Amino acid sequence: MTCREFVDFIADYLAGELAPDERASFEGHLAVCPACVTYLKDYRATLRLGRIAFDDPDASVTDRVPQGLVKAILAARKP
């Protein structure tokens, strides 16, 4: 498995959705690639922080966030 393939499979790996042979290849790559170990660690942290950020759906946005940014994010989330 290459680093590029590793990135393609990371979400399925974390969801436990890789076939046994793909999982073995993924974990084999982790055993020899420190950069991907770091990437996986940072990816997990990003997911965790993302969940924390949305724990309170009624939380208000601080006044320090530019309104243009808020509008752009909200527009991007619309179907």
JOBELLIN-V871225 format. One record per run of one state. SS is the DSSP state (alpha for helix, beta for strand, coil for the rest). FROM is the first residue (numbers start at 1). TO is the last residue. If there is no record, write none. Layout:
SS:FROM:TO
SS:FROM:TO
This chain:
coil:1:2
alpha:3:14
coil:15:19
alpha:20:32
coil:33:33
alpha:34:53
coil:54:66
alpha:67:77
coil:78:79
